Amino acid sequence: MADCVIHLNSGLWLTNRHVVRSFSWILSILSKMMRRALARRPLFPPAAALLKTRPQRTFAFAAQVSPLQHVRIPQGTGQEGSSSRGAFQNVALAAVGAAAAAVGLATGLEDCTHAEKKSDQDHVFMNWSATHECHPRSFYVPESVEEVERLLQEYHGKRQKLRCMGAGVSPNGLGFSGKAVEKDENEAMMTLALLDKIVKVEKDKLQVTVETGMIVGELLDKLRTYGMTMQNVASIRDQQVGGICQAGCHGSGAGIPPIDDQIVEMEIVTPAKGKMTLSATQNPEIFAMAKCGLGALGVVTKVTLQCVPMHRLAEKTTVMTLDEIRPNHNRWLVEYQHLRYMWIPYTDSVVVVQCRRLEDDERIDEKRFPPVKHSDAIRLEAPRKLYLELTKGKPAPDYLDWSFTKLRDKLLELNPLDKEHVIRVNEAEKQFWLLSEGYRVAYSDDIIGFDCGGQQLVEEVSFPCTGTLDLDFMEKLLKRIDDEDIPAHSPIEQRWTARSASAMSPASAANPHQIFSWVGVILYLPTAEEKARRAITDRFMEFYAMYRDFMEPYGATEHWAKIEWSPDAADRQKMRDRLKRRFPVEKFKEARDEVDPHHILSNHIVDEMCA
């Protein structure tokens, strides 16, 4: 029997070309189903639907599941599903069935290639946007901290890489590892998807201790039962808690730090020192490094997060010009708990999203908070009209069911790198937002975040700002984009955070009052056609090179989940020099040498920085 191939990127390409967007969803459901299956020890039939993927992009799920379990999924007789959700459920069931069937049948932490020799191309993980892949020989799903300790001891002894990944949503594949370039190393990965429980809630302190495999969205749901919520979240909620901390992720709000700085205490497992508890009073120097440790200073198994009371927000969306924003900007940073600007390139418009925290007894009615006036049909009129024009009146049959972000993808797909075409699409987006002005009122975890759109290439940087430096940054960036004829897709998102006390955070600063601005540029990948995706990627790398040059005078540095190392050695050295000026890289290396002397937890992104 040939192996069933499962493309375990966060999109999971299916036979009917629908996409299950979130790899974290896969891990979450697989977690719950696997735990039940392992508890009952049933023998599921080893069958799975064979899922076709894009050519040359498959992952044979020949993985290892600890403790001491070796899992393969043989090809079954399942038929292609009629829906993406149904097809996914077949895959999840098959994976769980194979895991359960393997209990007691395999012993030892064997390399999965011992069962059947395969080329690296047969074992491929890809991130959510299918922009990065890795080729680990082994994949582990430990159920306990003790199993994590045993795995690290084994790989520490073998001096082989073992990277702990999160949900696979980082644009640069920060959580990935794989076969090292020009090295014959048997590299492996693990996920903490089965370590996904709340350990303790301290309502008096507004703190929650949680295992780091839990998905952020699930944590938010569970915190509601205690009348608590997180201080802030990123644009999406599909990350694992460990990943969102280790990568230095952030939301928006000049008075709220990035999520790594909301950690009160953490438990890590290290190759050399075993399990360690870190806090401001226990191992404080490593704590300052490990809060945003890029997964290189230990496997983070548990964190205690400082939360806030559950509360409502009134979110106001308006479209303004830069001239209208300038006299109000600094006041808004203080007045609103959350503030976000979405700049639409090649237009004079900025979508301004302001969130004010409401008091518990504050009156809410449509007179005070008028909602969006227009229906979806009216709001989508301009982009739909453009789509009908460009498709010469022959639209896709279901185009009236598309959301705005999907419609934007479809428009860009027609000519994603033509500046004049992109300008027309951006103008249609401007019209959509002009008709979307208004309020919405809901609990904060329902308000914060937004639909980021489809697969994309993105680069985001952070820099300290005073006065209107952040607005000057945007004004000059938009001019530079125009001068260099870059087909910049919309939006260019701008957010703000307070400083972080984490040494490796892009918002780290000694001044507790320092505010940081975060600005992300984007090119969408609206097609599955390889040649077109390569052309977009090449153009984006040119865009990124320009952005690196532009940001230098502002003291900006890349988001850790979005930094991309240049293929040019001289450029890489410039990037390393810049990072060493910004971060205590030597101290980070010393801490890494102390807890992981063979650097088994680091991947190429970390190793390159420390080179």
C-alpha positions, 0 to 999 in steps of 0.5 A: 500500500502506498502512503496517503498523502496529506498536505499539512500546510495551514491551507490543506489543499483539497481535491475540490480546491476549497481551502481549510484556512487554518492549520491551527484548526487542524491541530485543534480538532486533531488534538481533541479527537486524538486525546479521546482516541488514545484514552479509549485505545480503539483500533480504527480502520487504517483508511483515509481519503487520498487528497490531491495537492498542487503538483510536487507539494505533498506531505506524507503523514509518516510521523512520530507521535510520542510516547514511543509511537510510530505513525503511518497512514496507509492509503485507503479507499475513501472517496474525494469529499464534496466539501472542504470540511467533510474532506478535512474530517476524513483526514483528521479521523484517519490521522487519529485512527492511525495514531490510535492503532499504532499504540503498542505496535511501535517502540522506541523513538525511531526515525520514521525513515527506518520504516520506509526510505523516502526522499525529503520531498515526500515530507513537506510542511508548508505555512499558511500562505504556502510561501515556506516549506520544510522537510523534517524526517520526524514529527512528534506530538507529545502528550506531557511535559515529561515526554517533551523532556525525554525528546529533548534529552534524546536529540540533545544527546544526538546533537540533532535539530528538534524544532517546536512549531506552533500553528504554522501561520508565521509568514516566514515559517519561523516555527519550521525546521528541516534538513539543513543546507549542505548538511546530512542532519536528521532534523525533526519537529514537534507540536504541543497541540495536545498540551492545550489546557488551562492549568489555573485561573486566578480571578483576584489577580486576573491571571491565567496559567495555560499550556502553550499548545492551546489556540488563542481563540479557544483561550479567549472563549474559555476566559469569558466564563471567568469574566476575563480576557486577554489585554490584546490579540493579533489580527487573527486568533489561530495561533498557539499561545506559545507561538504568539508569545515567542514570535513577539506578536502584538495587537494595537493600542499605544498603552498595551504592550506586545503579548510577550510582555504580558507573560508573568511567569513561564515554564520552559524545557531546555536541552541542557538544564531540563525544566525551568521556571522563569519570572521576574524573580526566578531566573530573571535574565533568561526570563527577559530573553525567553519571553520573546525567545524565538523558540530557541531558548527552550520549549515553552510548555506553560505561561501565566498571562496577565489578563484584564476584565472582560469589557465592551468596545465601541469601534468606529470606522471612518475614511480620512485623509492624512491632512485630517488625521495629523492634527488629531493623531497624538490625541487619538493614541491616548484617547482610544484603547485601540487604534489602527490605520489602513492606508490605501496606496495610490489614493488619498484615503486612510481607513481609521479604526478607533476603539473606545472602551465602554463602561459597564453601565454605559448606555448603548443605542444606535443614536450614540453609535450609529451602525454601518448604514449600507447593505453588503450589496451596496458596499460591494457595488464598486468592486463588483462593477470592476470585476464584471468589467474586467471579466467582460461580463462573464463572472464566476457563478458564485461571485455574488457570494464572495466576501470583500476580501475574496473579491479583492483577491479575485480582482488582483488575480487578473493582473497582480503586478500591473501598477495601473490595474492595482490602482483600480483595485485599490480605488474600488477598495476605497469606495467599499470603505467609504460605504462601510463607515459606522460603529459596532459595539461588542465584547473586545475579543469580538472586535479586535482583529480583522479579516487579513484576506487570502494568502500573502507575502507581508513584511512588518517593521516596528520603530519608536515614534515621537511627535508625528514621526509615524505619520511622516514615515507613512507619507514618505513610504507611500511616495517611495512606493509610487516613485519606484512603481511598486504595485502595492496592494492594500492595505498598508496596515499601521498599528501601535503598541507600548514598549516591551520589557522583553529583550528580544521584542521588536518593541523593546525599550528601557523607557517605559513610556516609549510608543512603537509604531508597526507598519506592514506592507503586503502583496497578495498571492491570489493564485495557485499557478506556480509561475504567477506566484513566483513572479509575485514573490520575486517582485515582493523581494524587491519591495522588501529590499526597498523597505529595508533601505527605507526603514533604516533611518527610522531605527526600525526592525522587522517583526520576527515572524516576517523577517526574510533573510536575503540570499545575498551574503552582503545583504545578510551581513547588513541585516545581522549588523542592524539586528546586533545594533538593535538587540542584545544578540551577544547576550542572547547567544550566551543564554542559548549556549547555556540552555541549548549548547548544541543549538538543537532548538534553533532553525536557520532564522535564528542560526543566521542571526547568531552567525 
